[in-house]
Amino acid sequence: MTRPGRLAAAGQWMQRHGGLIRGIQWVVVAVYAFLILVPAVTPLPDDTAHLWTNLTLAAQFVFWGIWWPFVLLSMVMLGRVWCGVLCPEGALAEFASKYGRGWAIPRWMRWGGWPFVAFGITTIYGQMVSVYQYPKAVLLVLGGSTFAAMVIGLLYGREKRVWCKYLCPVNGVFSLLARLAPFHYKVDEDAWRLSYKNGEHGHRVIPINCAPLVPLRNMKGASDCHMCGRCSGHRDAIALTWRAPSSEVVQLGDRQANPWDTALILYGLLGIAIGAFHWTASRWFVDLKMFFATWLVDHDITWPLDTNAPWFLFTHYPEQNDVFSWLDGTMVIGYILATALVYGTALLVLLMGATRMLGRFSAVRLHHLTQGLIPIAGAGVFLGLSATTLSLLRAEHLSLWWASDMRIAILAIANLWSAWLAWLVTRRYSERFVQRGLAMVWFAAALAVVDSAWWLMFWGWASK
């Protein structure tokens, strides 16, 4: 295999310094444990607390203001480097698996719907307990996920990240976003076949452990690879390589197309996630809650207005004047699910129309075209999470005059990127300009539907 250059050398450096990477992972584990455990057992901040004087606020800012928004951004910029180099949950899952029972992975765990279901349940439950605001909720949601990862590691696989591969709530999201990354570990199939005869560097092939269970010989793209560098140079056939950011979606999207990815994009990232960000700003949510509360009182049904739900079911912090009634909690769940149903179905219908413009309807073509929405879906989640960043900074009386322009710029770039991907995907199915143009009209309508959600949240409701 020819010498690929500096990027491949970076991959080789990661391969040679695996011990250092594992050491970094344990440092992150320690910081992660400190940030989720200590604030959970300290008093909640009062009105005089600041980010730089209160550990709870600092941890909140680190997790939801910096950590998660920029982890998502790193997927697009670097691929799943976070998963392979920094993720504490993955490191603990693999460590537990090394000393666990090594059971075979059961069939139920391999079900393709887990990324969507786990993302939906975690997102909705996080809103039920106000995970962005309270450290006990952070410990329950993030700590609970980490504990489950370790339990799965103790039971299944041997030095593998079984949790990450099948059950991690954000695995599906990371997989989608990593398809946009500008580089990946590329497999030279000819060199791989040659290694059966010549070995590796002229010597016997040294086996490697691919913890996220990627079939290396057939690895295509970056969606499943954790970018840990362990396989760099393996069989003289794997190297870190540049690629066009559009290549995986356009060229491999038809092979990767499946209904669960489509569900995660349309009903997850562009449905459940939007509902989770929307409800706190929504005028409609307030009006609906008042309507149902009035109806209940008029009909002498008062128990849904009680505020006796435990904090691990619905938000319950009387000292902060933040308590959910049973009606509040049910409304949050209902609002998120209704938002997902409305937005997801509207987008599905529009994409079906775009698919039909390219010829006879095809499910594969529909799923492929849906992947064109990955940039706008990822940008939306980034904007939603960064709203927490800005609210924390606003509480410190920092000037945020640039926030609106930044949001518009991010949405504009994401819209153009999604449209460009869709245009390239249509070329896979038709050479006729008119057909492709008509498909893009439907796709542009889908982008407008997505944009309407963020207009409502950041400008529509805020202006009233």
N, C-alpha and C positions, 0 to 999 in steps of 0.2 A: 504494500500500500504506500502511495506517495506521501511525502511529508506535508501535512495539511497547514502548518504554520503556527502562529502564536496562540490562537484559540485552542488548538489541539494540545499545545504545550501546557496551557492552563489546566486542561482536563487531566493531563499526565501528572501535573503537580498535585492535583487533588487526589489522584490515585496513590501517589507516593506518600502523601501526608495524611492518610486516613486516620492515624492516631490523633493528630492535631484536631481534625474535624470532630472526632468523637469527644475530645476534650472540650471543644467549644460547645458541643451539645449539652454536656453536663453542666457547664457554666450557665447556659440558658435555662436548664432544668432548675437550677438553684434559684435564679432570679424569678422564674415563673412561680415556683413554689412559695417564695417569699411574698410575691405580690398578690397571690390568691388566698394565702393563709393568714398573714398578719392583719390586713385590714378587716378580715371577717371577725376578728376577736377584739377589735378596738372600737371605741365609741364612734358613732357617725359624726361627721363634721357639722359645726354650727355655722351661722351666717357670717362669722368673722374669719372663717378658714380660707386659706389660699392654696393654690397648687403647690407652691414651694414651702408651705408650712404644715401641710396635712397629708399624711401618707395615703389615706383613703382617696382623696381627690387626685393625688399624684398617680396612684395605681389606676384609677378610673381613666385618667388622661392617657397613661401609657397603653392600657389595653384597647380602649375604644377610640382614643384620639389619634394614636400613632400606630400601635401594633397592627391591628386588624386592617385598617385602610391601606397601609403600606405593604402588608403581606399580600393583599390582593394585587396591588400595583406591581409587586415583585414578580408575580406569576406571569404577567404580560411582558415584563422587561427581561426577566432572567430564567423563565421556566420555573420548575418546582424546586429551586435551590433551597427555599425555605424548608420544604419537606425533608430534603436529604441532608441538609447541613445544620439547621437551626431548630427544627420543631421539637419541643420537649415531649410531646405526646408520642411521636414516632420513635424517639430515642428510648423512652421508657417501655413502649410496646415491644420493641426489638430486644431490649435487655431482658424483659420478663420472659420472652419467648426462648431466649438462650438457655434458661434454667427451668423451663416449664415442662409440661407433660408431652408436648409434641404430637398431639392428636391430629388426625387428618381433618382438613377443613370440611365441615358438613355442607350438604347441598343447599340447605336453607340460607346459609350465609352467602352463597354465590349468586343469589337472586339479584338480577340487574336493577331492580327498583329501589334498592337501599339508599343509594346516593340522594335520590329525590325525596324519599320518605324521611330519611334522617335529617336532611336539611330542613324540610317543612316542620317536622316536630320540634326540632331544636329552636328554630326561629320563632315559632308561635309560643313555645313554652318560655323562651327568654323574655318575650313581651309580657306574658302573664305575671312573671315575678320581677319585672323591671331590671333585667340583667345589666343594662347600661348605667344604672344609677346606684345599685346597692351591692356591697362586697359579699354579703351572704349569698345573694343570687349568683354572683360570679363564681363563688366556691361551689355552689350546687351544680351550675351548668358546665363550667369549664372543668372544675375539679371532678365532677361526676363523669364527664367524658373521658378524662385522663385515667380515672380509676377503672372504667369499663375497658379502655384500651389495654391496661395492664392485665386485667383478668382474662381477656381474650388472648393476650400474649402468653400467659401462663398455661392456657389450655391447648392452644392450637399452633401448629407450625414449629419450626426449629430455627431460631435466629431470623425470623421473618416478621414483617409488619402486616400481619393478617388484618388487624383493625383498620389500618390505613388503606389497604387495598379494597376492603368490602364495606366497612361500617362507619368510617369517619364521616361526620356530618358535612364536612366541607370538601371531601375528596372529589365529589362530582364537580363542584364549582371550580376547584383548582385545576382539575383535568380540562375543563372547557377553556379557562383563561390561558393555560399553558400552551394551547394550540396556536396562540398568537405570538409566542416568544420568537425572537429573531435568531435563535440557535438551538441546537439539540445534539444529542449523541447519535451520530449516524452510523449505521451498520453497513459495511462493505461486504455484500453477500459473496462476491467472488473471493475476496481475501479469507472470509470465514471458511468457505469450502476448501481453499488451498491449505488452510491450517490443519486439516485432517491428515495431509500428507507431510507438510513441512514443520508442523508444530507452531509454537509461538516464539518469535525471535530465534528460530532454529532449534528450540528446545521443547520439551514436553509441555503441553498446555497446562497452566496452573488454574484449577477451578476457582471461581469467585462466588460470593454469596450476594445475590440480588435480593435484598431484603423486601422490596415492594412487589416481588413475584412477577417481574416483567420477563416474558420469554425473549431473551436477548437476541437470539438468532433472527427472529421475525419482528424485532422492534421497529416500528415505524412512528415517526413523530415524537412529540414530547409530552403527550397527555398523561401517560402512565409513569414515565421516568421521573425519579426523584432527584436527578442531577447530583448524586452524591460523588460521582467520579470513580467509584470502585471498578467499573467495567472499562474505563478508558484504556485503550491499547490491548484489550482482551483479544486473543487470537490474531493480533495485528489487524483487527477488522473493525474496531469501534473507536471513533474519535469525535471530540467536541467540534462542531462545524457550524458555520454561519448558514442561514437560509432566509428566504423571503418570508416576512411575517404572515403573508397570506397563504403560504404554500400548504400547510397542513389542512386548513379548512377547505381550500379549493381542490387540492389534489387527492387528499385522503378522506374528505368529508363523506363521500358516498360509501366508503368501506366502513367508516366509523359510525355511520348513521344508524340510530336506533330510537325507538319511541321514548325511552326513558330520558335520553339527553334532551329531546324535544320538550318533554314534560318539565324537566328541570329549568330549561331556558324560559319557556313561556309561562308556566304556572308556578315555577319556583322563583327564579331571579326577577322575572318581570310580572310576578303576581303576588306570591306570599311576601317576598322581600319588600315590594312597594307598599303593600298593606301594612306591614310592620313599621315602616317609616312614616306612613301617612297618618295613622290614626291619632297621633298626638297633636297634629296640626290641623286635622280635618274639622271643618265647620259642620259637615254632614254627620260626623260621628257624634258631636255634641247635640245636634238637633234630634238625631235618632234616639239618643239616650234619654233626652228630656221627654220625647214622645212616649217611650216605653215606660219610663218612671211615672209619668202622669197617668197613663193607662192602668198601671198596676195599683196605684193609690186609689184611683176612681173605682176599681173593682175590689178594693179591700184586700189586695194580695201584697203583703209587705215583706215577707221573708226574703225575696230577692234583693231588697234594699239593705239587708243586714250586712255588717262589715266584720263578721266573725270567721272568715276564711283564714287558714294558717298561711304564714308568709311564703311557704314553699309551694303553695297552690296559686294564690293570688297575692299581689303586693299588699303588705300589711306592716306599715311603719307609722303608728300613731304619733310618735314623737316628732316625725317629720311632716305631719299633716298629709300623709300620703297613704291612703287606705283604699283598696278596691272592695266594693260591694260585690255580691254574687252577680248582680246585673252588670256592673262594670267589667268584670272578668269575662262574662259570657259575651258581652258586646265586643270586647277586644278580639276574642276568638272569631266571632261571627263576622266582624268587619274585615279581618285579614282574609278569611276564607272567601267572603263575597268579593273582595277586591281581586283575589287570585282568579276566581271564576270568571269575572267580567273581563279583566284585562287579558287573561290567558286565552279565553275563548275568542275574544275579538281578534287577537293576534293570530290565532290558529286559522280563523276563517279567512283573514286577509292573506296569509301565507298559502292557504289552499288555493285562493284565487290566483296568486302569483305562479304557483306550480302549474295550474291548469293552462295558463297563458303559454307555457313552454311545450305544450303538447298533451297527450293523454295523461290523465292523473297518475302519479306514481308516488307511493309512500316514501321510497328512498329519496326521490327528488325533494319531497316536502321536508324530510328530516335534514337533508343536505342544505337546503336553502335556509332553514331555521338557524343553522350555525352562523349565518351572516349576521345574526343579531347578537352574537357574543360580545362584540365591543361595546354596544350600547347597554347591554345587560350588566357587564362588568362595571362600566362607568356609573351606572345608576346606583349599584351597591356601594361603590366608592363614595359617591356624593352623599348617600344616605348615612353612611358611617361618619363621614367627615362633618356632617351636621352636628354630631356630638362634639367633635373637635372644636368647631367654631362656637358652640354654645358654652363650652368650658372657657375658651379664650374670652368670649364676650362677658362672662361673669367676672373676669379679671379686669374689665374695662379697657381692653385692648381695641384699637381701631381696626375694623374689619371692612373698610370701604372697598376693598378689592374682592370680597367674597362673591358678590353677584357676578362680576365680570369673569372670575375664575370658573364659576359654575357654567356660565354660558359658553366659555371657551372649551371646557371639557365635553359638554354636550355636543357642541359643533364638531369637534374632532371625532368623537365617538360615532355621530351620525354619518359623517363622511366615510369613516373607516368601514362601518357596517354596510353602507351603500356600495362601496368599492368591492367588498367581499362578495356581496350578492351579485353584482354585475359580473364578476369573474366566475362565480358559480353558474350563472345562467349560460355562460359560454360553453360550459361542459355539456349542455343539453340542447343548445340550438345555436346555429350560426346566423340566423335571421335577425336583423336589427330590430324589426318591428315587434317580433315575438318577445325579444329580450326587453325592449322598451316598455311593452305593456306589462310584463312581469314586474319591472321596476316601479311602475306606477302603483301597483298593489303593495310592493315592498315599502315604498315611500310612505304610503298610508299607514303601514304598520309602525314605521318609525315615528310618524306624527302621533299615533296613539300612545307610544311610550313617552314621547316628549310631553304630552299633555299631563301625564302623572307628575312629572317633575315641575312643570309650570304651576300646577295646582299647589304643590307643597312649598315651593320657594318663592312664588310670586302671587299666585291667585288668591290663596287663603290669607297669605301674609298681608295683603293690601287691604283687607276688609276690616 
